[in-house]
Structure formats: C-alpha cells, structure tokens
Amino acid sequence: MPRYLIERTVGSLTREDLDRASRRSIAMMDNTGIVWIRSYVSDTEGKIYCEYDAPSADAVREHARRAGLPVDRVTEVALEISPAMFR
C-alpha cells in the first residue's frame, strides 16, 4: 500500500485540541483502508506532519475532509531510507 506524508497548517493547538482531532481522525478510518502511522507536531511552525498508509492521495484527502482536518499537501513516498540501510 502506498505511504503518504500529509502537511497540515493548524496554528496553535492545545494538547486537548490534538487529542480531539486525533480521536476524530481515528473514528473516520473505519473501512477506508487508511492506517495512521505517526504524526509530528511543530508548535513553532503551527504545523502537523502526518504519515499514513492509504489506497490513494484522494482517500487521504477524503478522510481529512470527513474528520474536519486541514490538508495543505499530500506527498506520496517513493522510497523510504534509513541510516541502518548503510551500515
């Protein structure tokens, strides 16, 4: 299944805001084929960067719409590399 990175501009969020948004996201994943891998929050930039496995970029966008989450950019990952691959 393809992997995607999603960039979201969210401004300043409290941990309670993040909790609510995360729970909405999870609730909207049923029967979509989407798997949330992890997210990174940048308070200084007001952004969240999310990693998902999903059938398509359109499925990611539809999931976000249904969950009420912003989407600035969806990027499909072509290749995943890590330092462990070069040791």
N, C-alpha and C positions, 0 to 999 in steps of 0.2 A: 504494500500500500504506500502511496506517496507520502512524504513528510513535508510539512509546511511550517514556515515561520510567519507569524502574524504580528504586525506592529500596530499598537493602539495608542492614541493620544487620549489620556484620561484626566490630565490635570492633577490636582492634589486629592488623594483619596485616603481616608482613614482605613485602619485595619478592618473595621466593621463594614465599610463600603466594599473592600476587597472580598470579604467573606460573603456578603450578599451576592456580589457579581459572580463569584466562583460557584456558589450554590445554584444560581440561575443557569450558568453555563452547563454544569453537570446535569441538571434536570432536563435540559434541551438536547442532550446527546442520545437519548434512547432511540434506538432503531435508525440511527444516522450513519453508522459505520465510523464515526469520528471518535478518536481517542486523544484525550488531552495528556501530553507527556509532562510538560512543566512550563512555568512562566517565570520571567524575570521582571522585577519592578524597578524602575528608575524614578525615584522621587525628584531628583534634580531636573530631569527632563520632562516629568509628568507623563511618562510612557510605560506601557507594559509590552513585553515581547514574549509571545506565546509560541510553544512548539506543539504541533498536532500531527497525528497521522489521520488522513482523511481521504475519501474517494476522489475528491477534486477540490480545486480552489473555490468553485461555486458552492460546494457543500459547506466549506468553511464560512463563506460569506452568509449563506442562508442560516447557518447555526448562530452566527453572531447577531443577525437581524432578529431571530426568534428570541434570543437571550437578552436583547437590548444592549449589546456591546458594540462599541465603535470598532471600525476596521479602517486603518489608513493604507495598509499594504499587506498583500499576501504573496509570499515568495516560496516557490517550490524548491526544495533542497535537491540538488543534483547528485551530490556526493557528500558523505559525512566522513571526516578525517579526525584523528586524534593523535597526540604525541605517542601513545602506546604503539601505533602502527609503524613507527620509525625507530624502534629500539631493538 
